[in-house]
Amino acid sequence: MSENQILSEPVDDLARRLASMIDDEVFAAMELLEIASEERKREDLDDVLSRIALIESEIERRYPGQLLIPYREWKEGNARH
C-alpha cells in the first residue's frame, strides 16, 4: 500500500479496509503515516493525524491493553533487516 493511497483515500474507506488487513499491512500503514507526519508542515497535519489515530485504534482493538507495543516491536524487527 502506498503512502499516496493511504493519504488520499477517504477516511471511511480506510477504516473499513483496516479490519481486513493483516497485521503487517496495518503496521506498514502506520509507518508510512508517521513518515508523512514528519514531512508535513504543522498546519497540514490534521488529516494525517486523524488517520494515525484510526490505525492506533485498530492496533488497540487487535492487541487490547498493549497500546502500540506490537507496532514498535514490528518496527524494530524491520529496522534490523
mmCIF file of the C-alpha atoms, coordinates in Angstrom:
data_MODEL
# 
_entry.id   MODEL 
# 
loop_
_atom_site.group_PDB 
_atom_site.id 
_atom_site.type_symbol 
_atom_site.label_atom_id 
_atom_site.label_alt_id 
_atom_site.label_comp_id 
_atom_site.label_asym_id 
_atom_site.label_entity_id 
_atom_site.label_seq_id 
_atom_site.pdbx_PDB_ins_code 
_atom_site.Cartn_x 
_atom_site.Cartn_y 
_atom_site.Cartn_z 
_atom_site.occupancy 
_atom_site.B_iso_or_equiv 
_atom_site.pdbx_formal_charge 
_atom_site.auth_seq_id 
_atom_site.auth_comp_id 
_atom_site.auth_asym_id 
_atom_site.auth_atom_id 
_atom_site.pdbx_PDB_model_num 
ATOM 1  C CA . MET A 1 1  ? 0.000   0.000  0.000  1.00 0.00 ? 1  MET A CA 1 
ATOM 2  C CA . SER A 1 2  ? 1.461   3.327  -0.996 1.00 0.00 ? 2  SER A CA 1 
ATOM 3  C CA . GLU A 1 3  ? 1.640   6.449  1.095  1.00 0.00 ? 3  GLU A CA 1 
ATOM 4  C CA . ASN A 1 4  ? -0.374  8.249  -1.565 1.00 0.00 ? 4  ASN A CA 1 
ATOM 5  C CA . GLN A 1 5  ? -3.206  5.712  -1.289 1.00 0.00 ? 5  GLN A CA 1 
ATOM 6  C CA . ILE A 1 6  ? -3.282  5.890  2.499  1.00 0.00 ? 6  ILE A CA 1 
ATOM 7  C CA . LEU A 1 7  ? -3.358  9.680  2.425  1.00 0.00 ? 7  LEU A CA 1 
ATOM 8  C CA . SER A 1 8  ? -5.742  10.117 -0.493 1.00 0.00 ? 8  SER A CA 1 
ATOM 9  C CA . GLU A 1 9  ? -8.474  7.545  0.043  1.00 0.00 ? 9  GLU A CA 1 
ATOM 10 C CA . PRO A 1 10 ? -11.463 8.653  2.096  1.00 0.00 ? 10 PRO A CA 1 
ATOM 11 C CA . VAL A 1 11 ? -11.034 8.003  5.815  1.00 0.00 ? 11 VAL A CA 1 
ATOM 12 C CA . ASP A 1 12 ? -14.220 5.902  5.855  1.00 0.00 ? 12 ASP A CA 1 
ATOM 13 C CA . ASP A 1 13 ? -12.750 3.597  3.193  1.00 0.00 ? 13 ASP A CA 1 
ATOM 14 C CA . LEU A 1 14 ? -9.511  3.259  5.144  1.00 0.00 ? 14 LEU A CA 1 
ATOM 15 C CA . ALA A 1 15 ? -11.464 2.453  8.311  1.00 0.00 ? 15 ALA A CA 1 
ATOM 16 C CA . ARG A 1 16 ? -13.385 -0.311 6.525  1.00 0.00 ? 16 ARG A CA 1 
ATOM 17 C CA . ARG A 1 17 ? -10.250 -1.802 4.982  1.00 0.00 ? 17 ARG A CA 1 
ATOM 18 C CA . LEU A 1 18 ? -8.322  -1.896 8.260  1.00 0.00 ? 18 LEU A CA 1 
ATOM 19 C CA . ALA A 1 19 ? -10.406 -4.789 9.584  1.00 0.00 ? 19 ALA A CA 1 
ATOM 20 C CA . SER A 1 20 ? -9.394  -6.993 6.643  1.00 0.00 ? 20 SER A CA 1 
ATOM 21 C CA . MET A 1 21 ? -5.701  -6.048 6.668  1.00 0.00 ? 21 MET A CA 1 
ATOM 22 C CA . ILE A 1 22 ? -3.139  -8.388 8.171  1.00 0.00 ? 22 ILE A CA 1 
ATOM 23 C CA . ASP A 1 23 ? -1.004  -7.003 10.990 1.00 0.00 ? 23 ASP A CA 1 
ATOM 24 C CA . ASP A 1 24 ? 1.968   -6.314 8.707  1.00 0.00 ? 24 ASP A CA 1 
ATOM 25 C CA . GLU A 1 25 ? -0.237  -4.173 6.456  1.00 0.00 ? 25 GLU A CA 1 
ATOM 26 C CA . VAL A 1 26 ? -1.619  -2.208 9.400  1.00 0.00 ? 26 VAL A CA 1 
ATOM 27 C CA . PHE A 1 27 ? 1.864   -1.656 10.799 1.00 0.00 ? 27 PHE A CA 1 
ATOM 28 C CA . ALA A 1 28 ? 3.240   -0.643 7.381  1.00 0.00 ? 28 ALA A CA 1 
ATOM 29 C CA . ALA A 1 29 ? 0.395   1.868  7.008  1.00 0.00 ? 29 ALA A CA 1 
ATOM 30 C CA . MET A 1 30 ? 1.229   3.287  10.435 1.00 0.00 ? 30 MET A CA 1 
ATOM 31 C CA . GLU A 1 31 ? 4.888   3.609  9.483  1.00 0.00 ? 31 GLU A CA 1 
ATOM 32 C CA . LEU A 1 32 ? 4.002   5.427  6.255  1.00 0.00 ? 32 LEU A CA 1 
ATOM 33 C CA . LEU A 1 33 ? 1.771   7.828  8.149  1.00 0.00 ? 33 LEU A CA 1 
ATOM 34 C CA . GLU A 1 34 ? 4.484   8.513  10.719 1.00 0.00 ? 34 GLU A CA 1 
ATOM 35 C CA . ILE A 1 35 ? 6.872   9.415  7.919  1.00 0.00 ? 35 ILE A CA 1 
ATOM 36 C CA . ALA A 1 36 ? 4.231   11.611 6.294  1.00 0.00 ? 36 ALA A CA 1 
ATOM 37 C CA . SER A 1 37 ? 3.578   13.396 9.578  1.00 0.00 ? 37 SER A CA 1 
ATOM 38 C CA . GLU A 1 38 ? 7.265   14.213 9.940  1.00 0.00 ? 38 GLU A CA 1 
ATOM 39 C CA . GLU A 1 39 ? 7.408   15.637 6.419  1.00 0.00 ? 39 GLU A CA 1 
ATOM 40 C CA . ARG A 1 40 ? 4.286   17.800 6.692  1.00 0.00 ? 40 ARG A CA 1 
ATOM 41 C CA . LYS A 1 41 ? 4.055   21.356 7.843  1.00 0.00 ? 41 LYS A CA 1 
ATOM 42 C CA . ARG A 1 42 ? 2.294   21.842 11.142 1.00 0.00 ? 42 ARG A CA 1 
ATOM 43 C CA . GLU A 1 43 ? -0.833  23.285 9.524  1.00 0.00 ? 43 GLU A CA 1 
ATOM 44 C CA . ASP A 1 44 ? -1.170  20.306 7.148  1.00 0.00 ? 44 ASP A CA 1 
ATOM 45 C CA . LEU A 1 45 ? -1.136  17.623 9.843  1.00 0.00 ? 45 LEU A CA 1 
ATOM 46 C CA . ASP A 1 46 ? -4.819  17.269 10.764 1.00 0.00 ? 46 ASP A CA 1 
ATOM 47 C CA . ASP A 1 47 ? -5.698  14.691 8.107  1.00 0.00 ? 47 ASP A CA 1 
ATOM 48 C CA . VAL A 1 48 ? -2.544  12.647 8.728  1.00 0.00 ? 48 VAL A CA 1 
ATOM 49 C CA . LEU A 1 49 ? -3.055  12.694 12.486 1.00 0.00 ? 49 LEU A CA 1 
ATOM 50 C CA . SER A 1 50 ? -6.675  11.562 12.154 1.00 0.00 ? 50 SER A CA 1 
ATOM 51 C CA . ARG A 1 51 ? -5.512  8.586  10.078 1.00 0.00 ? 51 ARG A CA 1 
ATOM 52 C CA . ILE A 1 52 ? -2.816  7.773  12.633 1.00 0.00 ? 52 ILE A CA 1 
ATOM 53 C CA . ALA A 1 53 ? -5.460  7.819  15.384 1.00 0.00 ? 53 ALA A CA 1 
ATOM 54 C CA . LEU A 1 54 ? -7.626  5.473  13.320 1.00 0.00 ? 54 LEU A CA 1 
ATOM 55 C CA . ILE A 1 55 ? -4.781  2.980  12.932 1.00 0.00 ? 55 ILE A CA 1 
ATOM 56 C CA . GLU A 1 56 ? -3.835  3.305  16.607 1.00 0.00 ? 56 GLU A CA 1 
ATOM 57 C CA . SER A 1 57 ? -7.426  2.339  17.445 1.00 0.00 ? 57 SER A CA 1 
ATOM 58 C CA . GLU A 1 58 ? -7.208  -0.701 15.166 1.00 0.00 ? 58 GLU A CA 1 
ATOM 59 C CA . ILE A 1 59 ? -3.952  -1.824 16.801 1.00 0.00 ? 59 ILE A CA 1 
ATOM 60 C CA . GLU A 1 60 ? -5.522  -1.406 20.252 1.00 0.00 ? 60 GLU A CA 1 
ATOM 61 C CA . ARG A 1 61 ? -8.542  -3.448 19.098 1.00 0.00 ? 61 ARG A CA 1 
ATOM 62 C CA . ARG A 1 62 ? -6.252  -6.266 17.947 1.00 0.00 ? 62 ARG A CA 1 
ATOM 63 C CA . TYR A 1 63 ? -3.942  -6.087 20.964 1.00 0.00 ? 63 TYR A CA 1 
ATOM 64 C CA . PRO A 1 64 ? -6.047  -4.940 23.926 1.00 0.00 ? 64 PRO A CA 1 
ATOM 65 C CA . GLY A 1 65 ? -4.082  -3.267 26.681 1.00 0.00 ? 65 GLY A CA 1 
ATOM 66 C CA . GLN A 1 66 ? -0.794  -3.325 24.776 1.00 0.00 ? 66 GLN A CA 1 
ATOM 67 C CA . LEU A 1 67 ? -1.042  0.167  23.310 1.00 0.00 ? 67 LEU A CA 1 
ATOM 68 C CA . LEU A 1 68 ? 1.456   0.382  20.447 1.00 0.00 ? 68 LEU A CA 1 
ATOM 69 C CA . ILE A 1 69 ? 3.927   -2.209 21.737 1.00 0.00 ? 69 ILE A CA 1 
ATOM 70 C CA . PRO A 1 70 ? 3.205   -4.689 18.899 1.00 0.00 ? 70 PRO A CA 1 
ATOM 71 C CA . TYR A 1 71 ? 3.804   -1.933 16.341 1.00 0.00 ? 71 TYR A CA 1 
ATOM 72 C CA . ARG A 1 72 ? 7.040   -0.821 17.989 1.00 0.00 ? 72 ARG A CA 1 
ATOM 73 C CA . GLU A 1 73 ? 8.285   -4.422 18.086 1.00 0.00 ? 73 GLU A CA 1 
ATOM 74 C CA . TRP A 1 74 ? 7.380   -4.863 14.411 1.00 0.00 ? 74 TRP A CA 1 
ATOM 75 C CA . LYS A 1 75 ? 9.152   -1.625 13.539 1.00 0.00 ? 75 LYS A CA 1 
ATOM 76 C CA . GLU A 1 76 ? 12.242  -2.614 15.496 1.00 0.00 ? 76 GLU A CA 1 
ATOM 77 C CA . GLY A 1 77 ? 12.307  -6.014 13.776 1.00 0.00 ? 77 GLY A CA 1 
ATOM 78 C CA . ASN A 1 78 ? 12.067  -4.407 10.353 1.00 0.00 ? 78 ASN A CA 1 
ATOM 79 C CA . ALA A 1 79 ? 14.882  -1.987 11.157 1.00 0.00 ? 79 ALA A CA 1 
ATOM 80 C CA . ARG A 1 80 ? 17.259  -4.918 11.630 1.00 0.00 ? 80 ARG A CA 1 
ATOM 81 C CA . HIS A 1 81 ? 16.682  -6.259 8.118  1.00 0.00 ? 81 HIS A CA 1 
# 
